[in-house]
Amino acid sequence: MSTGKHTTIPHLSWPAPECRIIAFPMVKRVRKIRETAVKWLEKPTERSADHYERQVTEAMETGLKKLGLPDSEVGEQIAAFWSAVDREARRLMDAQQWQG
């Protein structure tokens, strides 16, 4: 039963656990890489291809930052993604030349 007196319970004090967000690597998103490479190659001019690249980059950057990734990791993820897109675009162009 309560006596009307408030007692305090000492709170345990410990450091908050450190957590780190690990995003699925952009370079492993094969379907996204292939789709981006195809759309990138289909652009009629270099200017429109550059515009498309900026749009994709901005969307990825926004999404990764929303997850809480640090800027340095966002930059690494985007650079790796575009490197994979470039490799896929070259592969597609080589395949077209081989087929005639």
N, C-alpha and C positions, 0 to 999 in steps of 0.2 A: 504494500500500500504506500501511497505517496504521503510524505510528511510535509509537502509544500516546499521543501528545500530543493533547489536545483543543484545537481551535481554535474561536474564537467568530466568528460571522458577525454583523457589526453589523446591527441591525434598522433598517429604514427607519422614520422617524417622520413621520407625517402625520396630520392630524386625520381622525377618522372621518367618513365622508360623512353629511350630514344627510338624513334621509328623513322624508317626511311622508305619512301615510295619507290618501288621498282616497276617501271612501266614495261610492258611487252615491247621488246626492241623494234623500232620502226623498220630496221633492216630485215627483220624476219617476217614482215607482213607482205608475203609474196604476191598475193592477189592485188593488193593496193599498189605495189611496185609495178606489176605488169599493166594494170589499168592505167596508171599514171604515164608509163612509158608510151603506151599506144596513143593516148590522148595528146601527149606532148608531141609525138611525131606527126600526128594528124593536123597540127596547127599549120595554117597556110603560110605564115610569115614568122620570121625570127622574133619580131615584136610581139605577136600574139602568143608565141611559145614562152617568151619571157614573162608576159602578163600571167599566163596560166601557172608558171612556176612560182611567181610571187603569191598568187592566190592559194595554191596548195601549201606553200611554206607558211603563210600567215595562219591558215586554218590549223596546221599541225602545231605551230608555235602556241596558239591560243589554247588548244586542247591539252598540250603537255604542261603548260604553265598552270592551267586550271587544276591539274592533278597535283600540283605543288612541286614539280621538279625544278631544281635550280637552273638558272640561265645557262651555266656551263654544260649541263647535261642536255638541255633542250638543244643547244647548238650542235653537240655531238650527235644526237639522235637525227636531227635534220640533215646534217652533212652526210651521215652514213646512208640515210634514205636516198638522197639525191645521187650519191655514188652508185647505189644499187640500181636506181632508175636509169642512170647513164649506161651501166653495163647491160641492162635489159634492152634498152633502145638500140645499142650497138649490135646485140645478138639478133634482134628483130630485123635490123637493116641488113646484116650479113645473110640471114635466112632468105630475105627477099631477093638479094643479088644472086644467091645460089640457085634459087628457083627460076630466076630469069624474069 
